[in-house]
Each structure stands twice: as C-alpha cells, then as structure tokens.
Amino acid sequence: MNHGKKKKSLARRAREHLGAPLHAVAHHRRGIALKFYQFRVAGLGALASFFAVLGPGLLAGLSDDDPAGITTYSVLGTDHGYQLLWIIPASTVLLIQFHLMAVRIGAATGKGFVGVIREHWGKHWGYFAVIGLLFANFGTICAEYAGISAAGSLIGIPSWLSAPIAGVLISLIVVFGSFHKVERVLLIVSSTLALYIIDGILAKPDWSQVWHYSIIPHMPTNQLGWIAIAAALGTTLAPWGLAFIQSYAVDKKITVANLKWERVDVFIGSVLTGAIGLAIAVACAATLNRSGVHIKDASDAALALQPLAGSFATVLFGAGLLGASLLAAAIVPLATAYSIAEGIGEPASLDLDSHHFQYFYAAFIGLTVASVSVVSLPGLPLIPLIYLSQVVNAIMLPLHVIALVLLVRNTDLMGDARAGKTSQIVGWISIVLIFACIGALISSWVASFI
C-alpha cells in the first residue's frame, strides 16, 4: 500500500517538475488524467480525449438557448416569419469564433476573463469588467427564473413557489457538489433542449423558405426588426457566455495541449445552439406568424402552439423551456460568480471547500436569492426585462469581444498559443459586423424620434 502511494507521489512530483502549469497539476491530482489515460490504453484514444474535455463548449453554447433566448427566437419567428432567420446562423458562426478565442486564452493563462484583465490591465479594469458583467447578467438571471416560473405556470404551479424551490435545489447542487458532479447534472439537463428540434419538425414549415431566409440576409423594414436582430445577436453571443466558457475551461483544467479536442466541443456546442434557436424560430414562423398570433414570452408560444401544432408540441415546448431554464439558472450565476471572485482576486472554482466561507459560493447564492426575490414579486413586468436584457447584452458585447481579440494576440500573455494573423483579421471583421448591427439599431431608434 505504501509502495503504491509512493509511486503516485513520485509521478505527481515528476509532472510538477516538467513545468506543467498549476491548473494542469491540479487536474492530475484529481485523477482525471489517469482515468482517461486508462481509456486510451484500452484503445479508445480519440474518444477518451474528446470526453476528457467535453463540457465547456457544449454547456456555454446550449445555455445561450435560455428562456431569454427562447423568448427572443420565438418573437423573431412570430413577428417576422422567416425573413430574419439568417441572423441565427450568422450569430452561430461568430459564437464559434469567439468561444474558441476565450478557451484559448483560458488554456494559455490558466485564468478566467476577468482574472486575465485584472492581471494584464490592472485591478481597476478588472473591477470595471465585473461591474459591467454584473449589470448585464442580473437581468438575464432573472429571466432564467422567470422561465422556470413560466414553465411551472403551464401546469398550475405559482411563481412564488416554483422559483424558490428551483433556486434552493440549484444552490445545493452547485455548493455541495464537486466539479464533475455538477457538470454531469448540467449535461443531463442540457439534453432536454433537443425537444425543440422535434418541435420545429412538427410545425411542418416551408423548408424551401427556411433554407432561403437562413442563408440569404434580408434586412428589417422597421425598428422592431432591428431590435429583434440585436436581441438575437445579444442572446446568442451573450457576454456572460463568453466569460463563462473561459472560466469554466480553466476550472476544468483545459490546457493548450487539449485545444485540438476542445475545438470539437466548442463547434458541437455552438452548432447545436444555432440549430435549436433556428428550430424555435421556425416553429413559431410556420404556425404563429402564419395565423397572425402575437406573443409576449415563451410560455405564450407554448400555449399558442397547441391549436396549431397539437398538444404534443406544447408539451415539448414547455418541457424544453423548463430544461433550458434550469440549465441557465445554474450557469449564468456561475459565470457571474466566477467573474466576481476573479475580479477581487479570490479563488473561483466548483471544487472549493464548501464548508468554509468562499466568495465564489457567496456570490452565487447572493445572485440566486436576489433574482428569485425579483421574479417572485407580484405584478413585475418580467417580459420587458427579459427582452431588454438581451439588447443590453448586444450593446455591451463589442467591449468584450474587443478585449478578447486584444488579449489573444498578445505574445507576452499567450506565448506560443498566440492567435495567428488570419484569426486576428477575421476577429476584427466580426467586430465591425457587430458594430454595424448595433449601429443600425441605434439609427432606427434615432429615426423614430425625428
């Protein structure tokens, strides 16, 4: 027994002396690398390597299809039919690009987004980043619990009961579960989002129009159309999602050596995100838009689908809404808690000791309690809060992506993992497109007041 322990200790110290970054050493200490090494020895090399990094891209992507996202895609399809579908595939391409940047920075530095800003540009910029993300994220967290309340209301459960119960259960899992237990639960919950793809098929859309309007951009004809585009961009490329994937990749101990397979994880998560968002918009365009129905939120869409696409479609839409709400109600506060802890220089990890005070867990619980309290207030106009939170995300997005492009090109920070010139050029082109979209939104607002 002692001989075995000694061998493990020597192996661990050997890894440390090889110059592995601290977060990679911690990865080995938790035994994850050994577990997947055994899989590779058994002949499952590629599969084991992929499953070893699976999580950041999939969860960060799918959590974008949260209640705010479902509401945004539902409104886009209901009010504008197939015309604006192109913004979803376009946003998905940008999502892949910037998620890859965030993961690369996290792998090279071993720090989350706010942690890198604090270290590279100083603590004052770190505080600014925390405040900005907190401002943008809180409305979205409220939206997640509003989604839980909306899903509960479909079966007669009041919001003052469903939101607090969900908040308590999620907090217990996050605070007392280990990283991999939490991740396993989140991955299982995320699988419910596949129900929306079935809904899109049940709606029997005109597939020729779906393909046409998904590939060829058609500009909006009014201010509401530009708001819908900005909201769709903001909900797909949410700043909290970009911050989450970087911090979560660091917490999962992703290293530069793992980037080959992490790219696959990011690609799959982003494409699934776009496919689900497109399915939601298509389902509403094929049914609610055709019938002239107007909705305010995702639960309205679920109820309105029943006479048009059948009760089964309503059940699927409601179940997907609940799964999306639970997933995002865990991930958005997690993203914010990572940022707060990193901003004040405190540890940020799901593997922290939960029996002693930790700023990371305190931030998570505080955000959860505050958002549940807001959602439980009677008569609060939640739908404007949900929709406008996505527009705020779109307006704040340029600051985040500019920071990513500046960081990923920095040789001192990134070393050999620095992004190449092609990647940098594509990044700046994407930023110009984001500015153009937001500029068009602002111009439409100004024109409405003239």
N, C-alpha and C positions, 0 to 999 in steps of 0.2 A: 504493500500500500504506500509506504513512504517512498519506495523507489519510483513508483508511478507519479507521485506528487512532485518529486524532484525533477523528473524528466519534463513534466509540464512546465515547471517553473523555469528550467533552463531554456525550453523552447520559447517561452514568453519573453525572457530577457534577450534571447538571440534576436527576436523580432524587433525589440526596442533598440538594440544596438545597430540594427540595419538602417536606422534613420527613418523608420515609419512615423508619420505624423501621429500626434497624441490620440486623435479621434480614431485612427486606424488601429492603434494598440488596444484601445478600449473595445473596439469591435472584436478583436481576437480574444480579449479577456472574457467577453460574454459568451464565447464558444460558438458564435455563428459561423465564423470562417471554417472552423473544424468540422462543423456539421455539413457544410456544403462541399468541403474537401472530400468527405466520405462519399457524398453523392457522385462527385466527379470520378473517384476511384472506381465506383460501381459502373462507370460507363455512361453517366448522364451529364457529361461536361457542359454542353451548351445550355441544356435545360436547367441544370443546377445553377449555372452562372446567372441566368436570367431571373430565376426565382430568388436568388440571393439579393438582387437589387430591386425587385418588384415592389412597388408601393408609392414612392414619391410622385412619379408621373401620373400613375393611374388615379390616385386619390386627389391630387391637386387638380387634375383635369375634370374628373367626374363631379367634384364638389362645386365646380362652376355651374353645373346644372342644378342649382339650388332653387328654393321657392322663388327667390327674386328672378333667377334666370328663367324658370318655368313660366312665371308670370310675364316676363319680358317677351319670350318667344311666343307665348300664347297671344298676347296683344298684337305682336308683329304679324302673326298669321291671320288673326281675326279681323284686324282693322285694315290690313294692306294686302291680304290674299297672298299670292305667290310672288308679287312684284319685288319685295325686298329680301327674298331668301338668300341672295348672293352674299349678304353681309355675314352670314353664319360660316360658310366655307372660308371666306376671306379672313375672318377672325380666327378660325381654326389654324390656318397657316401661320398667322402671327403668334398664336398661342404656342405652337411647336417651337418656333424660333426663340421666343423669349424665355420659355421654360428651360430650353437647353442651355441658354446663357446663364440662368440662375443656378442650375445644377452644376454647371462647370465652375462657377465662382465658388460655390459651396464646397465642391470636391477639392479645389485647389487651395482654399484658405482654411477650411475647417470651421468657417463661421457663417452665420446667417446674414441676411441682407443688412439689417440694422447694425449688427456686430461689425461687418466689414466697413460700413460707412463711419461708424464711431472710431474704428482703428485707423482708417485711411484719411478721413477728412476732419476728424476731431469729434469730441463728445457733444458739442453744440449742434452740429449737423445730425448727430445721432438722435438727440432729443427732438429736433425738428422732424426727422423721419418718423419717430414714434408718434408724435402728436398728429402728423398727417395721416398715418395709417389708422390711428385710433379714431380720428374724426370720420374717415371714410368707412371704417369697418363696423362701427357700432350700429349704424342704420341697417347694415347687412345682417348683423347678428340678430337684431330684432326681426328682420324679415324671415330668418330661419325659423324662429319660434312662432312667428305668425303663420308660417307654412304648416307647422305642427298643429297649431290651433285650427287652421282651415281644414286639414285632413281629419282631425278629430270631430269637427262640426259636421262632416259628411255622415257620421254615424251617431250624432247626437251628444258628443262629449263637449262640454263648455270649455272655453279657452282658459278660464281661471283654474281649471283642473288639469287639462292636458299639458299645458306649457310648464307648470311647476314640476309635474311628475317626470316629464322628459328631462328637464334641467337637472333634477336630482339624480336620475339614472345615468345620464351622460357624465356628470361630475364624478360620480362614484367610479365609473369605468376608467376615466382619464386619470384621476388622482391616485387610485389604488391599484390600477393595472400596470403591468410592465409595458415597455415599448411594443413588444411583439404581440402581446395580448390585445392591446388597444388597436394595433394595426390590423390584426386578424378580424376583430369585430367590425372595423370600418370597411374593410374589403368585402365582408359578407353583406353589410348594409348597402354598399355601393352597387351590388349586383341587381338590386331591385330596379335600378334605373333602366335596365333593358326592357322593362314593361312598356316604356314609351315608344320604342321601336315597333312593338306589336300594335300599339295604338295608331301609329302613323299608317300602317298597312291596313288596319281595319277601316280607316276613314275612306279608303278607295279613292285616292287623289288622281288627278290627271297627271300621270307620270311624265308625259312629254313637256308639260308646263313646269313641272318640278325641276326637271333637268335643265330646261332653258333658263329659267329665272335663277337657278342656283349657280350657273356658270357665267351668264352674261349679266353684268351690273346694269340695273335700271335705277335712275336717280329718283328720289322722292319728289312729289309735286307740291308738297305743303310742309308747314312747320312740324306737324305731328309725325310726318315721315322721317324727318331729320332727327327728331327726338328718339324715334324708335331705333334708328341706326346707331345713334350714340349710346342708347341704353343697351342694345345688343352687343356693341363693342365693349362697353364697360362691364357687362355681366360675364362675357367670355374671357376678357383679358383683365380681370379684376386685380388691382394692386395687391390685395391680401393673398390671392392665389400665387402670385409671383414671389411674395415674401415667404409664404408657407412652403413652397416646394424647395426653396433654398435651405431654410432652417430644418425642414424635415429630412432632407437628404443628408445634412450634417448629423442630425440625430440618429439617422440610420447607418452612419459611418460610411457613406459612399466616398470613394477615393477616385483620383484621376484614373487609376487602373481599371475602375469599374465603369467608366463612362461609355465604353462600347455598348454594354448591355443596358445601361441606364437610358441611352438614347432610344432604345426599343421600347422601354417602359414609357418614356415621355411621348413617343409617337403614338403608341396604342391608346394611352390615356387621352391625348388630345383629339385623335380621330373619333374615338367613342363619344367624347364630349360634343363634338360637332355633329355627329350622326344623331345623337339623342336630341340636341337642340333643334336640328332640322326636322326630325320626326314630329316634335311637338308643334312647330310652326306649320308643318304640312297638314297635320291632323286638324288644326284649327282653321287653316285656309280652305281645306276641302269641305268642311262642314259648317262652321260658324260663319265664316265670311260669305259663303255661298248663300246662306239663309238670312244674312243681314243682322245677325246677332252681335251685340256688343257686350263685352265682359269687363270686369274690373280686376279680377285676380284669377289665380289658377284653380281655386275651388269653384268659381263661376264656370270656368271652362269645363271642369269635370261634370258638373250638373247639366250644362247646356249640351254636352255631347250625347246624353242619354237618348233623347228622342231622335237624334240624327245618326248616331253610330251604334246605338244599342247600349243596354245596361252593362254589358261586359266591358265595353270601352270606358265607361265611367268608373267601374271598379278598378281597372288597370291604371287609369289616370290618378285616382285617389291613392292607390297603393304606392305608385311611383312618387307621388307628392310627399307621402309620409316618409318613405325611404330617403328621398333627397333631403328632406327637412332634418331628419335625424343625423344624416351624414354631415351636412354643412353646419348644423348646430354644434357639432363637436370640432370641426376643422377650422371654421372662421375664428372662434375664440382661441383655439390653439395657435393659429397664425398670429393673432394679436398678442397673445401671452408670450410667444417666442420673441416678438419684436420688443415688447416692453422690457422683458428680462435682459435681452441683448443691449437695449438702449441704456440701461442703468448699470451695465457691467456685471450682471448676476448670471448664474448658470441657467441654461434653458434646455431642458431635456425631459422626456417622458420616463426616464429611468432614474430620476432624482429620488432621494429618500422622502417618502410621503409622510413619515411620522414626525418630521421636524418642519418648522416654517420654511417655506420656499416661495420666493417672489413669483416664480413661474406659475405655481399652482394657485397662489393668491390672486394673481391677475386673471387666470382662467375662471376661477369661482366668482370673482367680483364682476366680470363681464357677463357671466351667465345669470347671476342674480339680478343685475341691472336690466338686462334685456328681457328676462322673464317678467319682471315687475312692470316694464313698459307695455309689453304685449297683453298683460292681464288687466290693464286699465280699461274700464268700460268706455265705449264711445270714441276711442282713439282712432284717428284716420290712418290706418296702417297701410293701405294701398298706395296713397301718395308717398308715404315714407319709403316703401319698398321700391317703387319705380324711380323716385328721385335719387335714392341711394346708388342706383346703377349709373345714373347720369353723372353723379359726383365721382364715381369710380372712373368714368371715362375722362372727366376733366382732370383728375389727378394722375391718370395713367402716364402722360408724357414725362412727368418728373421722374417716375420710377424707371421707365424704360431707358431714358437718357442716362440715368445713373448706372444701369446695367451695362450699357454699351461702353461707357467711360471706364468702368471697372474691369470688364472682361478684356479690354485692350491693353491694360496696364501690365507691363513686363515685371516690374518690381513686385507687384501683388500676385500675379498669376504664374510667373515663371514660364516653364515650357508649355503650360496649358493655356497660354495667351491665345485669344482668338485671332485667326488669320485676317488678311486684308479683305478677302471676299465676304467673310462673315460680318466684318465691320461695315462694309459698304451696304450690304443687304439690311443690316440693322438700322442704319441711318435712313435708308429709303423707307423702311417700315415706319420709322418715327415721323417722317414727312407725311406719309399717308394718314397716320393717326391725327396729326395736326390739321390736315386738310378736312378730315371728317368732323373734328370738333369745331374748326373754323366755320364750316358750313352750318353747323348747328347754331353757333353764336350769331352768324349773319342772318339766319332765319328768325332768330329772336329779335334782333335789332330791327329787321324789316317789319315785324309785326307791330312795333311800337311807333313806326314812322307814318 
